């Protein structure tokens, strides 16, 4: 499933991923406190997420629950970035991403394990 989420929609999803199912009113209160959104803004963004299939709305109480995981969104957005900026080459992406960075021994070992699993 490929769902393109914009920054505002990701803010709503982040709250749902962190908190789990919430009412739209609860989401609105949290986003007011965290980023200053008013109720109308939050409800508009929730509706966009529902229309895209990222959030399920249930009744009673306009309950919102995520239909996609953070990992799915991360994977999709990473794939789009690699395609757009690195001609689809994961190797070029990784080289650019890690270029000049020093990694801890444990991080290098995890990367080796990941590469081995991909073989």
C-alpha positions in Angstrom: 0.0 0.0 0.0 1.4 3.4 -1.0 0.1 6.4 0.9 1.8 9.7 0.5 1.7 11.7 3.8 2.6 15.3 4.1 4.3 16.8 7.2 1.0 17.9 8.8 -0.5 14.4 8.3 2.6 12.9 9.8 2.1 15.0 12.9 -1.3 13.5 13.4 0.1 10.0 12.7 3.0 10.5 15.2 0.5 11.1 18.0 -1.5 8.0 17.1 1.6 5.8 16.8 2.7 7.1 20.2 -0.7 7.0 22.0 -2.7 4.4 20.1 -6.4 4.9 19.3 -7.8 8.3 20.4 -10.9 10.4 19.8 -10.6 13.3 17.4 -11.1 15.6 20.4 -8.2 14.0 22.3 -6.0 14.3 19.2 -7.0 17.9 18.9 -6.1 18.7 22.5 -2.7 17.0 22.2 -1.9 18.8 19.0 -3.0 22.1 20.5 -0.5 21.6 23.3 2.3 20.2 21.2 2.2 22.4 18.1 -0.5 25.0 18.7 -3.1 23.7 16.1 -6.7 24.7 16.6 -9.5 22.2 16.5 -10.5 23.0 12.9 -6.9 22.4 11.6 -6.6 19.1 13.4 -10.0 17.9 12.2 -9.1 18.9 8.6 -5.9 17.0 8.7 -7.6 13.9 10.3 -10.1 13.9 7.5 -7.3 14.0 4.9 -5.7 11.0 6.6 -9.0 9.1 6.7 -9.5 9.9 2.9 -6.0 8.5 2.2 -6.6 5.3 4.2 -4.0 6.1 6.9 -6.6 6.4 9.7 -9.7 4.5 10.5 -12.6 6.4 11.9 -15.0 4.5 14.2 -18.1 5.5 16.2 -19.2 6.3 18.7 -17.1 9.3 19.6 -15.1 9.8 16.3 -12.4 7.4 17.4 -9.2 7.5 15.3 -6.8 4.6 14.9 -3.8 4.2 12.6 -4.2 1.9 9.6 -0.5 2.1 8.7 2.6 1.7 10.8 5.5 4.1 11.3 7.8 1.5 9.7 5.6 1.3 6.6 5.8 5.1 6.2 9.5 5.2 6.8 10.1 2.5 4.2 7.9 4.2 1.6 9.5 7.6 2.1 13.0 6.2 2.1 12.2 4.4 -1.2 10.9 7.6 -2.7 14.0 9.5 -1.5 16.3 6.9 -3.0 14.4 6.9 -6.3 14.2 10.7 -6.5 17.7 11.7 -5.3 19.9 8.6 -6.0 18.5 7.2 -9.2 17.1 4.2 -7.3 20.5 3.2 -6.0 20.5 2.1 -2.4 24.3 1.9 -2.5 24.6 5.6 -3.5 22.1 6.5 -0.8 24.0 4.6 1.9 27.3 6.0 0.7 26.0 9.6 0.9 24.2 9.0 4.2 27.2 7.5 5.9 29.9 9.6 4.2 32.0 11.3 6.8 30.1 9.8 9.8 31.9 7.8 12.4 30.0 4.8 13.6 30.2 2.9 16.8 31.4 -0.7 16.7 27.9 -1.9 17.6 26.4 0.1 14.7 28.9 -1.3 12.2 28.1 -4.9 13.4 24.4 -4.3 13.0 25.0 -3.0 9.5 27.1 -6.0 8.6 24.3 -8.3 10.0 21.7 -6.4 7.9 23.8 -6.7 4.7 24.3 -10.4 5.4 20.5 -10.8 5.8 19.9 -9.1 2.4 22.2 -11.6 0.6 
